[in-house]
Amino acid sequence: MNPLFQYIIGETVKRQLKDKHQTTSSEEFDSILIKAKVEYTHLIKESIFILIGILSACFGLKGFLLPNAFIDGGVTGISLIVSELTNIPLSILLVVINIPFLLMAFSTINKQFAVRSIIAIFLLAISVHFIPVPIVTDDKLLIAVFGGFFLGAGIGLAIRGGSVIDGTEILAIFISKKTSLTIGDVILVFNVFIFLIAAYVFTIETALYAMLTYLSASKTIDFVVSGIEEYVGVTIISDKSEEIRLAIVEELGRGCTIYNGKKGFAPKGQMLEPTEIVYTLVTRLELVKLQTEIDKIDREAFTVMHSIKDAKGGMIKKRPLH
């Protein structure tokens, strides 16, 4: 880490402790400082993901979709349809139509996620309004494929940064917690409804190209974040398993399971060391926060992640994410 950056973090931590009138030992201060470094490092990396995602989505919208009256699925698709019908600037509609979903995010996901998403959507609206982007092509097939690609890449990168620039995922998570529908099912039904509106208001050809744009965008999102509609099973092996367990329960509000295992890397005849294995289930949107908490405790922890289509029971849908 850059020495100047380390100095700034150190002074910030000292000031925070001083403001709280909190006295700490040298060991406690070092522990707080390490956690602060992890927090700020992750924040910078996630902010870069969000900013690149905003620029990619802006390029897809202004370089391909907007000049050629193409639409996409989700809230972006609704905004594009309303913009075409009313001539209201897309930048305004992106904010206004996303507001209900962002308010929902405070209770459905968590406050940090909601705040990041609000900032990301405002930045996207400002980018669409002010950044000049040349029209790349007027070929309809290229517009649908590459417009969807850049828009999907933008949405995916924003998710990697712990936010969204389209509120559809928030609505899908909310409905899936209240019903037996999966997140993927909700997003599909939502977009089918949008495409039917496009076919009625414009033409069937416009709706078909919109479907192609959506498929291109959704596949790109899958490629960038390995599937927003899936839960993630996380297996963590660390000598600090108890601290990680408490972080999962207290910081993420999630449950976990502890397995007793043995470390298998040893020569023949040597006794295997016992170890505790932590297993938890989180949504893709919580993965960034989980990794941050693990890094705070043990940067050398062995972590294995695998996608799970859906989950029922336990704590995954019974309590809000926070």
DANOR-V811908 format. One record per backbone hydrogen bond with DSSP energy under -0.5 kcal/mol. NH is the residue of the N-H (numbers start at 0). CO is the residue of the C=O. Records with the same first field share a line. If there is no record, write none. Layout:
NH: CO + CO
This chain:
5: 1
6: 2
7: 3
8: 4
9: 5
10: 6
11: 7
12: 8
13: 9
14: 10
15: 11
16: 12
17: 13
18: 14
19: 15
20: 17
21: 16
22: 20
28: 24
29: 25
30: 26
31: 27
32: 28
33: 29
34: 30
35: 31
36: 32
37: 33
38: 34
39: 35
40: 36
41: 37
42: 38
43: 39
44: 40
45: 41
46: 42
47: 43
48: 44
49: 45
50: 46
51: 47
52: 48
53: 49
54: 50
55: 51
56: 52
57: 53
58: 54
59: 55
60: 56
61: 57
62: 58
63: 59
64: 59
65: 60
67: 63 + 64
68: 65
69: 64
76: 72
77: 73
78: 74
79: 75
80: 76
81: 77
82: 78
83: 79
84: 80
85: 81
86: 82
91: 88
92: 88
93: 89
94: 90
95: 91
96: 92
97: 93
98: 94 + 95
101: 97
102: 98
103: 99
104: 100
105: 101 + 102
106: 102 + 103
107: 103
108: 104
113: 109
114: 110
115: 111
116: 112
117: 113
118: 114
119: 115
120: 116
121: 117
122: 118
123: 119
124: 120
125: 121
126: 122
127: 123
128: 124
129: 125
130: 126
131: 129
135: 62
136: 62
139: 137
142: 138
143: 139
144: 140
145: 141
146: 141 + 142
147: 143
148: 144
149: 145
150: 146
151: 147
152: 148
153: 149
154: 150
155: 151
156: 152
157: 153
158: 154
159: 155
160: 156
161: 158
162: 157
168: 165
170: 166
171: 167
172: 168
173: 169
174: 170
175: 171
176: 172
177: 173 + 174
178: 174
185: 181
186: 182
187: 183
188: 184
189: 185
190: 186
191: 187
192: 188
193: 189
194: 190
195: 191
196: 192
197: 193
198: 194
199: 195
200: 196
201: 197
206: 202
207: 203
208: 204
209: 205
210: 206
211: 207
212: 208
213: 209
214: 210
215: 211
216: 212
217: 213
218: 214
219: 215
220: 216
221: 217
222: 218
223: 219
224: 220
225: 221
229: 226
230: 307
231: 281
232: 305
233: 231 + 279
234: 303
235: 277
236: 301
237: 235 + 275
240: 237
243: 239
244: 240
245: 241
246: 242
247: 243
248: 244
249: 245
250: 246
251: 246
253: 247
256: 278
258: 256 + 276
260: 258 + 274
262: 272
265: 263
269: 266
274: 260
276: 258
277: 235 + 275
278: 256
279: 233
280: 254
281: 231
283: 229
285: 282
286: 282 + 283
289: 285
290: 286
291: 287
292: 288
293: 289
294: 290
295: 291
296: 292
297: 293
300: 297
301: 236
302: 300
303: 234
305: 232
307: 230
315: 312
318: 314
320: 107
321: 251
